[in-house]
Amino acid sequence: MELNKGKSKFTTKDMVETSLLTALVVVATYINIRLPIAASGGLVHLGSAMLVIASLVFGKEKGAIAGAVGMAIFDLSSGWALWAPFTFVIRGVMGYILGAIAYSNNKNGNNNIINIFAVIISGIWMIGGYYIAEVILYGNWLSPVASIPGDVTQIVMALLIGIPMVKILKKHVKYI
């Protein structure tokens, strides 16, 4: 077994970018939108849009970490602590799915059709993940259905906000 001789693939630059993306996810998640369809008491927020942006602009690893840590921090700091472990896994995998699809076949997050597909597939994962989490937490297979409209709304908002922002950032920001 050969060690990498102290050189990590995850550079200081990567750490700084991931930390900033995580902070942006936390802040965006605090921007809650109160909608009557959130019958279960769940949240519709802009964190999903920021997760889409992070994953499609910076890739699957940074998106996964930013989504998992950022939204789990939100849960822990805003009265949703019971949800934090579920959120960590669901949103981490969601970010990874987004980036993996968007960067497949050398697309590098630049193909809008593939990006939309990535949001839809990762959104299906999120909806299913939170449904199962609610079943585990509340022991009921029927009541989690009330959360699905809010989750779908959140994915639609992430799609409508995230995809245009990714296009703008990739076109006009030279650093990215």
C-alpha positions as CSV (number, residue, x, y, z in Angstrom):
1,M,0.0,0.0,0.0
2,E,1.5,3.3,-1.1
3,L,0.7,6.5,0.6
4,N,0.2,9.7,-1.4
5,K,3.3,11.2,0.3
6,G,1.4,13.9,2.1
7,K,-0.4,15.2,-1.0
8,S,-4.1,15.2,-0.9
9,K,-6.5,15.5,-3.8
10,F,-8.6,17.8,-1.6
11,T,-6.5,21.0,-1.6
12,T,-6.8,24.0,0.6
13,K,-8.6,25.7,-2.3
14,D,-11.1,22.9,-2.3
15,M,-11.6,23.1,1.4
16,V,-12.3,26.9,1.3
17,E,-14.7,26.5,-1.6
18,T,-16.5,23.7,0.1
19,S,-16.7,25.7,3.4
20,L,-18.1,28.7,1.5
21,L,-20.7,26.5,-0.3
22,T,-21.7,25.0,3.0
23,A,-22.2,28.4,4.5
24,L,-24.3,29.5,1.5
25,V,-26.5,26.4,1.8
26,V,-27.1,27.1,5.5
27,V,-28.0,30.7,4.8
28,A,-30.2,29.8,1.8
29,T,-32.0,27.1,3.9
30,Y,-32.9,29.8,6.5
31,I,-34.8,31.6,3.8
32,N,-38.1,29.8,4.4
33,I,-41.2,30.3,2.2
34,R,-44.4,29.7,4.0
35,L,-46.8,27.9,1.7
36,P,-50.2,26.4,2.7
37,I,-49.3,23.1,0.9
38,A,-46.7,22.3,3.6
39,A,-49.5,20.6,5.6
40,S,-47.1,18.4,7.5
41,G,-45.3,21.4,9.0
42,G,-42.2,20.9,6.8
43,L,-40.3,23.6,5.2
44,V,-40.0,24.9,1.7
45,H,-36.7,26.8,1.5
46,L,-34.1,28.1,-0.9
47,G,-31.4,25.6,0.3
48,S,-32.3,23.2,-2.4
49,A,-31.6,25.8,-5.1
50,M,-28.2,26.5,-3.5
51,L,-27.5,22.8,-3.4
52,V,-28.3,22.6,-7.1
53,I,-25.9,25.5,-7.8
54,A,-23.1,24.1,-5.6
55,S,-23.3,20.6,-7.2
56,L,-23.7,21.7,-10.8
57,V,-21.0,24.4,-10.7
58,F,-18.5,22.7,-8.4
59,G,-19.2,19.0,-8.8
60,K,-20.4,16.0,-6.8
61,E,-18.0,16.0,-3.9
62,K,-18.3,19.7,-3.0
63,G,-22.1,19.6,-3.6
64,A,-22.5,16.5,-1.5
65,I,-20.5,17.9,1.4
66,A,-22.2,21.4,1.2
67,G,-25.7,19.9,1.1
68,A,-25.1,17.3,3.8
69,V,-23.3,19.5,6.3
70,G,-25.1,22.8,5.4
71,M,-28.6,21.5,5.8
72,A,-27.8,19.3,8.8
73,I,-26.4,22.5,10.5
74,F,-29.7,24.2,9.7
75,D,-31.6,21.3,11.3
76,L,-29.4,21.3,14.4
77,S,-29.6,25.0,14.9
78,S,-33.3,25.6,14.2
79,G,-35.3,23.1,16.2
80,W,-35.2,20.2,13.7
81,A,-32.4,18.2,15.4
82,L,-34.3,14.9,15.1
83,W,-34.1,15.3,11.3
84,A,-30.4,16.2,11.1
85,P,-29.0,12.6,10.6
86,F,-31.6,11.9,7.9
87,T,-31.0,15.3,6.2
88,F,-27.2,14.7,6.3
89,V,-27.6,11.5,4.3
90,I,-30.5,12.5,2.1
91,R,-29.0,15.9,1.1
92,G,-25.4,14.5,0.8
93,V,-26.6,11.8,-1.6
94,M,-28.7,14.4,-3.4
95,G,-25.7,16.6,-4.0
96,Y,-23.7,13.7,-5.2
97,I,-26.4,12.5,-7.6
98,L,-26.7,16.1,-9.0
99,G,-23.0,16.4,-9.6
100,A,-22.4,12.9,-10.9
101,I,-25.1,13.2,-13.5
102,A,-24.2,16.8,-14.5
103,Y,-20.5,15.9,-14.9
104,S,-21.1,12.6,-16.7
105,N,-19.7,12.1,-20.2
106,N,-17.5,15.2,-19.9
107,K,-20.6,17.5,-19.7
108,N,-19.0,19.4,-16.7
109,G,-22.4,20.8,-15.6
110,N,-22.7,22.7,-18.9
111,N,-25.6,20.9,-20.5
112,N,-29.0,22.3,-19.5
113,I,-31.0,19.2,-20.4
114,I,-28.6,17.0,-18.4
115,N,-28.7,19.4,-15.5
116,I,-32.5,19.4,-15.5
117,F,-32.5,15.6,-15.6
118,A,-30.0,15.7,-12.7
119,V,-32.4,17.9,-10.6
120,I,-35.3,15.7,-11.3
121,I,-33.5,12.4,-10.5
122,S,-32.0,13.9,-7.3
123,G,-35.4,15.4,-6.4
124,I,-37.0,11.9,-6.7
125,W,-34.3,10.7,-4.3
126,M,-35.0,13.5,-1.9
127,I,-38.7,13.0,-1.9
128,G,-38.3,9.2,-1.3
129,G,-35.6,9.8,1.3
130,Y,-37.7,12.2,3.4
131,Y,-40.8,9.9,3.0
132,I,-38.9,7.0,4.5
133,A,-37.4,9.3,7.2
134,E,-40.9,10.3,8.2
135,V,-42.0,6.7,8.3
136,I,-39.1,5.9,10.6
137,L,-39.7,8.9,12.8
138,Y,-43.4,8.7,13.1
139,G,-44.2,5.0,12.5
140,N,-46.9,5.8,9.9
141,W,-46.9,5.0,6.2
142,L,-49.8,7.4,5.3
143,S,-49.0,10.7,7.0
144,P,-45.7,11.3,5.1
145,V,-47.8,11.6,1.9
146,A,-48.8,15.1,3.2
147,S,-45.2,16.2,2.8
148,I,-44.8,15.3,-0.8
149,P,-46.4,18.4,-2.3
150,G,-44.1,20.6,-0.3
151,D,-41.1,18.5,-1.4
152,V,-42.2,18.7,-5.0
153,T,-42.6,22.5,-4.7
154,Q,-39.1,22.7,-3.3
155,I,-37.6,20.7,-6.2
156,V,-39.5,22.9,-8.8
157,M,-38.2,26.0,-7.1
158,A,-34.6,24.6,-7.1
159,L,-35.0,23.8,-10.8
160,L,-36.4,27.3,-11.6
161,I,-33.8,29.2,-9.6
162,G,-30.8,26.9,-9.7
163,I,-30.6,26.1,-13.4
164,P,-30.6,29.7,-14.6
165,M,-28.1,30.7,-11.9
166,V,-25.8,27.9,-12.9
167,K,-25.9,29.1,-16.5
168,I,-25.2,32.7,-15.4
169,L,-22.4,31.8,-13.1
170,K,-20.7,29.5,-15.6
171,K,-21.0,32.2,-18.4
172,H,-20.0,35.3,-16.5
173,V,-17.7,34.3,-13.6
174,K,-14.2,33.6,-14.9
175,Y,-13.0,31.9,-11.7
176,I,-15.5,29.0,-12.1
